[in-house]
Amino acid sequence: MLVIADSSALVALATCSALDILPGLYETVKVPQAVYDEVVVPGKSQSIALVEFCRTGWCP
């Protein structure tokens, strides 16, 4: 199954340290470039966790 993530869901999962459940639930998780740009702004809540998650290959 394919899921396209939005910023609210990603930030919520990062806040509760649950980003790692996405690969277990979905075969493909796509994060659009605009969402990526929004969630990895330096200093923004959970941006470091989201950058690390995206480095695993789920983001553009």
CHARMM internal coordinates of N, CA and C (Angstrom, degrees):
IC EDIT
DIST 1 N 1 CA 1.4389
DIST 1 CA 1 C 1.5233
ANGL 1 N 1 CA 1 C 108.55
DIST 1 C 2 N 1.2803
ANGL 1 CA 1 C 2 N 116.29
DIHE 1 N 1 CA 1 C 2 N 143.38
DIST 2 N 2 CA 1.4605
ANGL 1 C 2 N 2 CA 124.43
DIHE 1 CA 1 C 2 N 2 CA 178.42
DIST 2 CA 2 C 1.5183
ANGL 2 N 2 CA 2 C 108.92
DIHE 1 C 2 N 2 CA 2 C -103.01
DIST 2 C 3 N 1.3118
ANGL 2 CA 2 C 3 N 116.52
DIHE 2 N 2 CA 2 C 3 N 137.39
DIST 3 N 3 CA 1.4567
ANGL 2 C 3 N 3 CA 121.51
DIHE 2 CA 2 C 3 N 3 CA 173.46
DIST 3 CA 3 C 1.5228
ANGL 3 N 3 CA 3 C 107.33
DIHE 2 C 3 N 3 CA 3 C -130.70
DIST 3 C 4 N 1.3199
ANGL 3 CA 3 C 4 N 115.23
DIHE 3 N 3 CA 3 C 4 N 140.93
DIST 4 N 4 CA 1.4574
ANGL 3 C 4 N 4 CA 120.93
DIHE 3 CA 3 C 4 N 4 CA 175.82
DIST 4 CA 4 C 1.5196
ANGL 4 N 4 CA 4 C 106.63
DIHE 3 C 4 N 4 CA 4 C -110.37
DIST 4 C 5 N 1.3184
ANGL 4 CA 4 C 5 N 115.91
DIHE 4 N 4 CA 4 C 5 N 116.69
DIST 5 N 5 CA 1.4617
ANGL 4 C 5 N 5 CA 121.57
DIHE 4 CA 4 C 5 N 5 CA -173.41
DIST 5 CA 5 C 1.5173
ANGL 5 N 5 CA 5 C 112.07
DIHE 4 C 5 N 5 CA 5 C -84.72
DIST 5 C 6 N 1.3358
ANGL 5 CA 5 C 6 N 114.93
DIHE 5 N 5 CA 5 C 6 N 144.11
DIST 6 N 6 CA 1.4577
ANGL 5 C 6 N 6 CA 119.28
DIHE 5 CA 5 C 6 N 6 CA 172.34
DIST 6 CA 6 C 1.5259
ANGL 6 N 6 CA 6 C 108.57
DIHE 5 C 6 N 6 CA 6 C -108.50
DIST 6 C 7 N 1.2984
ANGL 6 CA 6 C 7 N 116.72
DIHE 6 N 6 CA 6 C 7 N 170.48
DIST 7 N 7 CA 1.4617
ANGL 6 C 7 N 7 CA 120.19
DIHE 6 CA 6 C 7 N 7 CA -172.47
DIST 7 CA 7 C 1.5256
ANGL 7 N 7 CA 7 C 112.75
DIHE 6 C 7 N 7 CA 7 C -65.67
DIST 7 C 8 N 1.3202
ANGL 7 CA 7 C 8 N 118.60
DIHE 7 N 7 CA 7 C 8 N -39.05
DIST 8 N 8 CA 1.4656
ANGL 7 C 8 N 8 CA 120.78
DIHE 7 CA 7 C 8 N 8 CA -178.37
DIST 8 CA 8 C 1.5203
ANGL 8 N 8 CA 8 C 111.68
DIHE 7 C 8 N 8 CA 8 C -60.83
DIST 8 C 9 N 1.3133
ANGL 8 CA 8 C 9 N 116.74
DIHE 8 N 8 CA 8 C 9 N -44.58
DIST 9 N 9 CA 1.4605
ANGL 8 C 9 N 9 CA 120.76
DIHE 8 CA 8 C 9 N 9 CA 179.91
DIST 9 CA 9 C 1.5247
ANGL 9 N 9 CA 9 C 111.05
DIHE 8 C 9 N 9 CA 9 C -65.21
DIST 9 C 10 N 1.3044
ANGL 9 CA 9 C 10 N 117.32
DIHE 9 N 9 CA 9 C 10 N -42.60
DIST 10 N 10 CA 1.4617
ANGL 9 C 10 N 10 CA 120.44
DIHE 9 CA 9 C 10 N 10 CA 179.94
DIST 10 CA 10 C 1.5254
ANGL 10 N 10 CA 10 C 111.92
DIHE 9 C 10 N 10 CA 10 C -64.70
DIST 10 C 11 N 1.3196
ANGL 10 CA 10 C 11 N 117.48
DIHE 10 N 10 CA 10 C 11 N -43.63
DIST 11 N 11 CA 1.4605
ANGL 10 C 11 N 11 CA 120.83
DIHE 10 CA 10 C 11 N 11 CA 179.65
DIST 11 CA 11 C 1.5288
ANGL 11 N 11 CA 11 C 110.02
DIHE 10 C 11 N 11 CA 11 C -65.85
DIST 11 C 12 N 1.3255
ANGL 11 CA 11 C 12 N 117.43
DIHE 11 N 11 CA 11 C 12 N -41.15
DIST 12 N 12 CA 1.4646
ANGL 11 C 12 N 12 CA 120.68
DIHE 11 CA 11 C 12 N 12 CA 179.01
DIST 12 CA 12 C 1.5258
ANGL 12 N 12 CA 12 C 110.98
DIHE 11 C 12 N 12 CA 12 C -62.43
DIST 12 C 13 N 1.3225
ANGL 12 CA 12 C 13 N 117.45
DIHE 12 N 12 CA 12 C 13 N -44.78
DIST 13 N 13 CA 1.4678
ANGL 12 C 13 N 13 CA 120.50
DIHE 12 CA 12 C 13 N 13 CA 178.68
DIST 13 CA 13 C 1.5236
ANGL 13 N 13 CA 13 C 110.91
DIHE 12 C 13 N 13 CA 13 C -65.68
DIST 13 C 14 N 1.3190
ANGL 13 CA 13 C 14 N 117.70
DIHE 13 N 13 CA 13 C 14 N -38.94
DIST 14 N 14 CA 1.4615
ANGL 13 C 14 N 14 CA 120.76
DIHE 13 CA 13 C 14 N 14 CA 178.61
DIST 14 CA 14 C 1.5240
ANGL 14 N 14 CA 14 C 110.85
DIHE 13 C 14 N 14 CA 14 C -65.90
DIST 14 C 15 N 1.3080
ANGL 14 CA 14 C 15 N 117.29
DIHE 14 N 14 CA 14 C 15 N -37.56
DIST 15 N 15 CA 1.4595
ANGL 14 C 15 N 15 CA 121.82
DIHE 14 CA 14 C 15 N 15 CA -179.41
DIST 15 CA 15 C 1.5200
ANGL 15 N 15 CA 15 C 111.74
DIHE 14 C 15 N 15 CA 15 C -61.56
DIST 15 C 16 N 1.3184
ANGL 15 CA 15 C 16 N 116.76
DIHE 15 N 15 CA 15 C 16 N -37.52
DIST 16 N 16 CA 1.4708
ANGL 15 C 16 N 16 CA 119.56
DIHE 15 CA 15 C 16 N 16 CA 179.93
DIST 16 CA 16 C 1.5322
ANGL 16 N 16 CA 16 C 111.80
DIHE 15 C 16 N 16 CA 16 C -100.96
DIST 16 C 17 N 1.3239
ANGL 16 CA 16 C 17 N 116.18
DIHE 16 N 16 CA 16 C 17 N 20.97
DIST 17 N 17 CA 1.4813
ANGL 16 C 17 N 17 CA 122.77
DIHE 16 CA 16 C 17 N 17 CA 177.36
DIST 17 CA 17 C 1.5245
ANGL 17 N 17 CA 17 C 112.36
DIHE 16 C 17 N 17 CA 17 C 52.59
DIST 17 C 18 N 1.3192
ANGL 17 CA 17 C 18 N 116.42
DIHE 17 N 17 CA 17 C 18 N 44.82
DIST 18 N 18 CA 1.4591
ANGL 17 C 18 N 18 CA 120.93
DIHE 17 CA 17 C 18 N 18 CA -176.09
DIST 18 CA 18 C 1.5273
ANGL 18 N 18 CA 18 C 113.74
DIHE 17 C 18 N 18 CA 18 C -121.64
DIST 18 C 19 N 1.3189
ANGL 18 CA 18 C 19 N 118.89
DIHE 18 N 18 CA 18 C 19 N 16.76
DIST 19 N 19 CA 1.4623
ANGL 18 C 19 N 19 CA 120.41
DIHE 18 CA 18 C 19 N 19 CA 178.88
DIST 19 CA 19 C 1.5267
ANGL 19 N 19 CA 19 C 111.50
DIHE 18 C 19 N 19 CA 19 C -60.02
DIST 19 C 20 N 1.3106
ANGL 19 CA 19 C 20 N 116.40
DIHE 19 N 19 CA 19 C 20 N -28.48
DIST 20 N 20 CA 1.4612
ANGL 19 C 20 N 20 CA 120.13
DIHE 19 CA 19 C 20 N 20 CA -177.29
DIST 20 CA 20 C 1.5253
ANGL 20 N 20 CA 20 C 113.93
DIHE 19 C 20 N 20 CA 20 C -68.20
DIST 20 C 21 N 1.3337
ANGL 20 CA 20 C 21 N 118.32
DIHE 20 N 20 CA 20 C 21 N -10.92
DIST 21 N 21 CA 1.4644
ANGL 20 C 21 N 21 CA 119.05
DIHE 20 CA 20 C 21 N 21 CA 177.48
DIST 21 CA 21 C 1.5309
ANGL 21 N 21 CA 21 C 112.50
DIHE 20 C 21 N 21 CA 21 C -77.36
DIST 21 C 22 N 1.3316
ANGL 21 CA 21 C 22 N 116.82
DIHE 21 N 21 CA 21 C 22 N -22.83
DIST 22 N 22 CA 1.4681
ANGL 21 C 22 N 22 CA 119.36
DIHE 21 CA 21 C 22 N 22 CA -177.42
DIST 22 CA 22 C 1.5250
ANGL 22 N 22 CA 22 C 113.25
DIHE 21 C 22 N 22 CA 22 C -58.49
DIST 22 C 23 N 1.3327
ANGL 22 CA 22 C 23 N 119.44
DIHE 22 N 22 CA 22 C 23 N -49.80
DIST 23 N 23 CA 1.4700
ANGL 22 C 23 N 23 CA 118.95
DIHE 22 CA 22 C 23 N 23 CA 179.45
DIST 23 CA 23 C 1.5358
ANGL 23 N 23 CA 23 C 112.82
DIHE 22 C 23 N 23 CA 23 C -63.59
DIST 23 C 24 N 1.3349
ANGL 23 CA 23 C 24 N 116.76
DIHE 23 N 23 CA 23 C 24 N -26.01
DIST 24 N 24 CA 1.4540
ANGL 23 C 24 N 24 CA 119.70
DIHE 23 CA 23 C 24 N 24 CA 177.39
DIST 24 CA 24 C 1.5158
ANGL 24 N 24 CA 24 C 113.60
DIHE 23 C 24 N 24 CA 24 C -76.62
DIST 24 C 25 N 1.3111
ANGL 24 CA 24 C 25 N 116.13
DIHE 24 N 24 CA 24 C 25 N -25.67
DIST 25 N 25 CA 1.4695
ANGL 24 C 25 N 25 CA 120.76
DIHE 24 CA 24 C 25 N 25 CA -178.06
DIST 25 CA 25 C 1.5216
ANGL 25 N 25 CA 25 C 113.41
DIHE 24 C 25 N 25 CA 25 C -93.19
DIST 25 C 26 N 1.3119
ANGL 25 CA 25 C 26 N 116.33
DIHE 25 N 25 CA 25 C 26 N -31.06
DIST 26 N 26 CA 1.4601
ANGL 25 C 26 N 26 CA 120.50
DIHE 25 CA 25 C 26 N 26 CA -172.64
DIST 26 CA 26 C 1.5171
ANGL 26 N 26 CA 26 C 111.21
DIHE 25 C 26 N 26 CA 26 C -127.80
DIST 26 C 27 N 1.2992
ANGL 26 CA 26 C 27 N 115.28
DIHE 26 N 26 CA 26 C 27 N 142.79
DIST 27 N 27 CA 1.4574
ANGL 26 C 27 N 27 CA 120.94
DIHE 26 CA 26 C 27 N 27 CA 177.15
DIST 27 CA 27 C 1.5245
ANGL 27 N 27 CA 27 C 110.73
DIHE 26 C 27 N 27 CA 27 C -69.37
DIST 27 C 28 N 1.3270
ANGL 27 CA 27 C 28 N 115.74
DIHE 27 N 27 CA 27 C 28 N -39.90
DIST 28 N 28 CA 1.4587
ANGL 27 C 28 N 28 CA 121.58
DIHE 27 CA 27 C 28 N 28 CA -179.28
DIST 28 CA 28 C 1.5206
ANGL 28 N 28 CA 28 C 109.45
DIHE 27 C 28 N 28 CA 28 C -135.40
DIST 28 C 29 N 1.3133
ANGL 28 CA 28 C 29 N 116.10
DIHE 28 N 28 CA 28 C 29 N 129.65
DIST 29 N 29 CA 1.4584
ANGL 28 C 29 N 29 CA 122.05
DIHE 28 CA 28 C 29 N 29 CA 174.52
DIST 29 CA 29 C 1.5208
ANGL 29 N 29 CA 29 C 106.60
DIHE 28 C 29 N 29 CA 29 C -119.59
DIST 29 C 30 N 1.3011
ANGL 29 CA 29 C 30 N 116.87
DIHE 29 N 29 CA 29 C 30 N 120.02
DIST 30 N 30 CA 1.4627
ANGL 29 C 30 N 30 CA 121.73
DIHE 29 CA 29 C 30 N 30 CA 179.66
DIST 30 CA 30 C 1.5216
ANGL 30 N 30 CA 30 C 109.22
DIHE 29 C 30 N 30 CA 30 C -107.65
DIST 30 C 31 N 1.2973
ANGL 30 CA 30 C 31 N 115.27
DIHE 30 N 30 CA 30 C 31 N 133.63
DIST 31 N 31 CA 1.4578
ANGL 30 C 31 N 31 CA 121.70
DIHE 30 CA 30 C 31 N 31 CA 175.45
DIST 31 CA 31 C 1.5203
ANGL 31 N 31 CA 31 C 106.28
DIHE 30 C 31 N 31 CA 31 C -117.75
DIST 31 C 32 N 1.3348
ANGL 31 CA 31 C 32 N 117.21
DIHE 31 N 31 CA 31 C 32 N 109.47
DIST 32 N 32 CA 1.4649
ANGL 31 C 32 N 32 CA 119.83
DIHE 31 CA 31 C 32 N 32 CA 179.93
DIST 32 CA 32 C 1.5317
ANGL 32 N 32 CA 32 C 111.96
DIHE 31 C 32 N 32 CA 32 C -59.55
DIST 32 C 33 N 1.2963
ANGL 32 CA 32 C 33 N 117.03
DIHE 32 N 32 CA 32 C 33 N 152.43
DIST 33 N 33 CA 1.4595
ANGL 32 C 33 N 33 CA 122.41
DIHE 32 CA 32 C 33 N 33 CA -178.29
DIST 33 CA 33 C 1.5208
ANGL 33 N 33 CA 33 C 111.59
DIHE 32 C 33 N 33 CA 33 C -54.96
DIST 33 C 34 N 1.3244
ANGL 33 CA 33 C 34 N 118.26
DIHE 33 N 33 CA 33 C 34 N -41.88
DIST 34 N 34 CA 1.4659
ANGL 33 C 34 N 34 CA 121.25
DIHE 33 CA 33 C 34 N 34 CA -179.13
DIST 34 CA 34 C 1.5289
ANGL 34 N 34 CA 34 C 111.07
DIHE 33 C 34 N 34 CA 34 C -63.33
DIST 34 C 35 N 1.3217
ANGL 34 CA 34 C 35 N 117.25
DIHE 34 N 34 CA 34 C 35 N -38.14
DIST 35 N 35 CA 1.4632
ANGL 34 C 35 N 35 CA 121.11
DIHE 34 CA 34 C 35 N 35 CA 177.93
DIST 35 CA 35 C 1.5253
ANGL 35 N 35 CA 35 C 109.43
DIHE 34 C 35 N 35 CA 35 C -68.40
DIST 35 C 36 N 1.3109
ANGL 35 CA 35 C 36 N 116.56
DIHE 35 N 35 CA 35 C 36 N -45.36
DIST 36 N 36 CA 1.4661
ANGL 35 C 36 N 36 CA 120.88
DIHE 35 CA 35 C 36 N 36 CA 177.25
DIST 36 CA 36 C 1.5197
ANGL 36 N 36 CA 36 C 110.43
DIHE 35 C 36 N 36 CA 36 C -55.27
DIST 36 C 37 N 1.3206
ANGL 36 CA 36 C 37 N 117.04
DIHE 36 N 36 CA 36 C 37 N -49.00
DIST 37 N 37 CA 1.4607
ANGL 36 C 37 N 37 CA 121.66
DIHE 36 CA 36 C 37 N 37 CA -179.05
DIST 37 CA 37 C 1.5250
ANGL 37 N 37 CA 37 C 111.47
DIHE 36 C 37 N 37 CA 37 C -59.34
DIST 37 C 38 N 1.3200
ANGL 37 CA 37 C 38 N 116.87
DIHE 37 N 37 CA 37 C 38 N -33.91
DIST 38 N 38 CA 1.4603
ANGL 37 C 38 N 38 CA 121.74
DIHE 37 CA 37 C 38 N 38 CA -178.61
DIST 38 CA 38 C 1.5306
ANGL 38 N 38 CA 38 C 112.29
DIHE 37 C 38 N 38 CA 38 C -74.47
DIST 38 C 39 N 1.3192
ANGL 38 CA 38 C 39 N 117.53
DIHE 38 N 38 CA 38 C 39 N -37.88
DIST 39 N 39 CA 1.4715
ANGL 38 C 39 N 39 CA 119.53
DIHE 38 CA 38 C 39 N 39 CA -172.51
DIST 39 CA 39 C 1.5228
ANGL 39 N 39 CA 39 C 114.73
DIHE 38 C 39 N 39 CA 39 C -89.89
DIST 39 C 40 N 1.3069
ANGL 39 CA 39 C 40 N 118.83
DIHE 39 N 39 CA 39 C 40 N -14.45
DIST 40 N 40 CA 1.4701
ANGL 39 C 40 N 40 CA 120.03
DIHE 39 CA 39 C 40 N 40 CA -177.57
DIST 40 CA 40 C 1.5240
ANGL 40 N 40 CA 40 C 113.62
DIHE 39 C 40 N 40 CA 40 C -104.56
DIST 40 C 41 N 1.3042
ANGL 40 CA 40 C 41 N 117.69
DIHE 40 N 40 CA 40 C 41 N 17.54
DIST 41 N 41 CA 1.4616
ANGL 40 C 41 N 41 CA 121.82
DIHE 40 CA 40 C 41 N 41 CA 177.09
DIST 41 CA 41 C 1.5283
ANGL 41 N 41 CA 41 C 108.27
DIHE 40 C 41 N 41 CA 41 C -62.62
DIST 41 C 42 N 1.3335
ANGL 41 CA 41 C 42 N 117.59
DIHE 41 N 41 CA 41 C 42 N 124.59
DIST 42 N 42 CA 1.4664
ANGL 41 C 42 N 42 CA 120.14
DIHE 41 CA 41 C 42 N 42 CA -179.95
DIST 42 CA 42 C 1.5299
ANGL 42 N 42 CA 42 C 111.54
DIHE 41 C 42 N 42 CA 42 C -54.88
DIST 42 C 43 N 1.3232
ANGL 42 CA 42 C 43 N 115.07
DIHE 42 N 42 CA 42 C 43 N 134.22
DIST 43 N 43 CA 1.4542
ANGL 42 C 43 N 43 CA 120.78
DIHE 42 CA 42 C 43 N 43 CA 179.61
DIST 43 CA 43 C 1.5186
ANGL 43 N 43 CA 43 C 114.41
DIHE 42 C 43 N 43 CA 43 C 88.67
DIST 43 C 44 N 1.3097
ANGL 43 CA 43 C 44 N 116.95
DIHE 43 N 43 CA 43 C 44 N -12.53
DIST 44 N 44 CA 1.4639
ANGL 43 C 44 N 44 CA 120.66
DIHE 43 CA 43 C 44 N 44 CA 179.12
DIST 44 CA 44 C 1.5220
ANGL 44 N 44 CA 44 C 109.36
DIHE 43 C 44 N 44 CA 44 C -77.79
DIST 44 C 45 N 1.3156
ANGL 44 CA 44 C 45 N 115.99
DIHE 44 N 44 CA 44 C 45 N 147.57
DIST 45 N 45 CA 1.4550
ANGL 44 C 45 N 45 CA 121.22
DIHE 44 CA 44 C 45 N 45 CA -179.27
DIST 45 CA 45 C 1.5257
ANGL 45 N 45 CA 45 C 111.82
DIHE 44 C 45 N 45 CA 45 C -51.29
DIST 45 C 46 N 1.3023
ANGL 45 CA 45 C 46 N 116.62
DIHE 45 N 45 CA 45 C 46 N 127.01
DIST 46 N 46 CA 1.4589
ANGL 45 C 46 N 46 CA 125.34
DIHE 45 CA 45 C 46 N 46 CA 175.73
DIST 46 CA 46 C 1.5237
ANGL 46 N 46 CA 46 C 114.37
DIHE 45 C 46 N 46 CA 46 C 69.59
DIST 46 C 47 N 1.3173
ANGL 46 CA 46 C 47 N 118.19
DIHE 46 N 46 CA 46 C 47 N 11.31
DIST 47 N 47 CA 1.4682
ANGL 46 C 47 N 47 CA 119.44
DIHE 46 CA 46 C 47 N 47 CA -177.11
DIST 47 CA 47 C 1.5275
ANGL 47 N 47 CA 47 C 112.33
DIHE 46 C 47 N 47 CA 47 C -61.82
DIST 47 C 48 N 1.3174
ANGL 47 CA 47 C 48 N 118.03
DIHE 47 N 47 CA 47 C 48 N -37.30
DIST 48 N 48 CA 1.4699
ANGL 47 C 48 N 48 CA 120.19
DIHE 47 CA 47 C 48 N 48 CA -179.54
DIST 48 CA 48 C 1.5263
ANGL 48 N 48 CA 48 C 110.68
DIHE 47 C 48 N 48 CA 48 C -65.20
DIST 48 C 49 N 1.3224
ANGL 48 CA 48 C 49 N 117.38
DIHE 48 N 48 CA 48 C 49 N -45.78
DIST 49 N 49 CA 1.4692
ANGL 48 C 49 N 49 CA 121.13
DIHE 48 CA 48 C 49 N 49 CA 178.82
DIST 49 CA 49 C 1.5206
ANGL 49 N 49 CA 49 C 110.62
DIHE 48 C 49 N 49 CA 49 C -62.39
DIST 49 C 50 N 1.3131
ANGL 49 CA 49 C 50 N 116.95
DIHE 49 N 49 CA 49 C 50 N -37.70
DIST 50 N 50 CA 1.4616
ANGL 49 C 50 N 50 CA 120.50
DIHE 49 CA 49 C 50 N 50 CA -178.55
DIST 50 CA 50 C 1.5249
ANGL 50 N 50 CA 50 C 111.60
DIHE 49 C 50 N 50 CA 50 C -73.02
DIST 50 C 51 N 1.3100
ANGL 50 CA 50 C 51 N 117.85
DIHE 50 N 50 CA 50 C 51 N -35.14
DIST 51 N 51 CA 1.4651
ANGL 50 C 51 N 51 CA 120.23
DIHE 50 CA 50 C 51 N 51 CA 175.27
DIST 51 CA 51 C 1.5284
ANGL 51 N 51 CA 51 C 108.99
DIHE 50 C 51 N 51 CA 51 C -62.91
DIST 51 C 52 N 1.3226
ANGL 51 CA 51 C 52 N 116.74
DIHE 51 N 51 CA 51 C 52 N -44.89
DIST 52 N 52 CA 1.4669
ANGL 51 C 52 N 52 CA 120.72
DIHE 51 CA 51 C 52 N 52 CA 179.66
DIST 52 CA 52 C 1.5247
ANGL 52 N 52 CA 52 C 110.91
DIHE 51 C 52 N 52 CA 52 C -62.44
DIST 52 C 53 N 1.3202
ANGL 52 CA 52 C 53 N 117.40
DIHE 52 N 52 CA 52 C 53 N -42.84
DIST 53 N 53 CA 1.4648
ANGL 52 C 53 N 53 CA 121.41
DIHE 52 CA 52 C 53 N 53 CA 178.43
DIST 53 CA 53 C 1.5251
ANGL 53 N 53 CA 53 C 110.20
DIHE 52 C 53 N 53 CA 53 C -61.32
DIST 53 C 54 N 1.3013
ANGL 53 CA 53 C 54 N 116.76
DIHE 53 N 53 CA 53 C 54 N -43.53
DIST 54 N 54 CA 1.4602
ANGL 53 C 54 N 54 CA 120.16
DIHE 53 CA 53 C 54 N 54 CA -178.01
DIST 54 CA 54 C 1.5227
ANGL 54 N 54 CA 54 C 111.65
DIHE 53 C 54 N 54 CA 54 C -68.13
DIST 54 C 55 N 1.3044
ANGL 54 CA 54 C 55 N 117.85
DIHE 54 N 54 CA 54 C 55 N -26.16
DIST 55 N 55 CA 1.4651
ANGL 54 C 55 N 55 CA 120.55
DIHE 54 CA 54 C 55 N 55 CA 177.36
DIST 55 CA 55 C 1.5296
ANGL 55 N 55 CA 55 C 111.65
DIHE 54 C 55 N 55 CA 55 C -68.52
DIST 55 C 56 N 1.3069
ANGL 55 CA 55 C 56 N 117.97
DIHE 55 N 55 CA 55 C 56 N -14.64
DIST 56 N 56 CA 1.4617
ANGL 55 C 56 N 56 CA 120.83
DIHE 55 CA 55 C 56 N 56 CA 178.75
DIST 56 CA 56 C 1.5324
ANGL 56 N 56 CA 56 C 111.67
DIHE 55 C 56 N 56 CA 56 C -78.90
DIST 56 C 57 N 1.3348
ANGL 56 CA 56 C 57 N 116.86
DIHE 56 N 56 CA 56 C 57 N -2.94
DIST 57 N 57 CA 1.4541
ANGL 56 C 57 N 57 CA 119.84
DIHE 56 CA 56 C 57 N 57 CA 174.65
DIST 57 CA 57 C 1.5151
ANGL 57 N 57 CA 57 C 115.64
DIHE 56 C 57 N 57 CA 57 C 107.85
DIST 57 C 58 N 1.3202
ANGL 57 CA 57 C 58 N 117.70
DIHE 57 N 57 CA 57 C 58 N 5.41
DIST 58 N 58 CA 1.4633
ANGL 57 C 58 N 58 CA 119.79
DIHE 57 CA 57 C 58 N 58 CA -178.45
DIST 58 CA 58 C 1.5189
ANGL 58 N 58 CA 58 C 113.51
DIHE 57 C 58 N 58 CA 58 C -87.23
DIST 58 C 59 N 1.2988
ANGL 58 CA 58 C 59 N 116.83
DIHE 58 N 58 CA 58 C 59 N -14.75
DIST 59 N 59 CA 1.4676
ANGL 58 C 59 N 59 CA 120.25
DIHE 58 CA 58 C 59 N 59 CA -175.36
DIST 59 CA 59 C 1.5358
ANGL 59 N 59 CA 59 C 109.81
DIHE 58 C 59 N 59 CA 59 C -112.18
DIST 59 C 60 N 1.3275
ANGL 59 CA 59 C 60 N 115.06
DIHE 59 N 59 CA 59 C 60 N 166.76
DIST 60 N 60 CA 1.4787
ANGL 59 C 60 N 60 CA 119.07
DIHE 59 CA 59 C 60 N 60 CA -179.04
DIST 60 CA 60 C 1.5116
ANGL 60 N 60 CA 60 C 112.62
DIHE 59 C 60 N 60 CA 60 C -63.98
END
COOR INIT
IC SEED 1 N 1 CA 1 C
IC BUILD
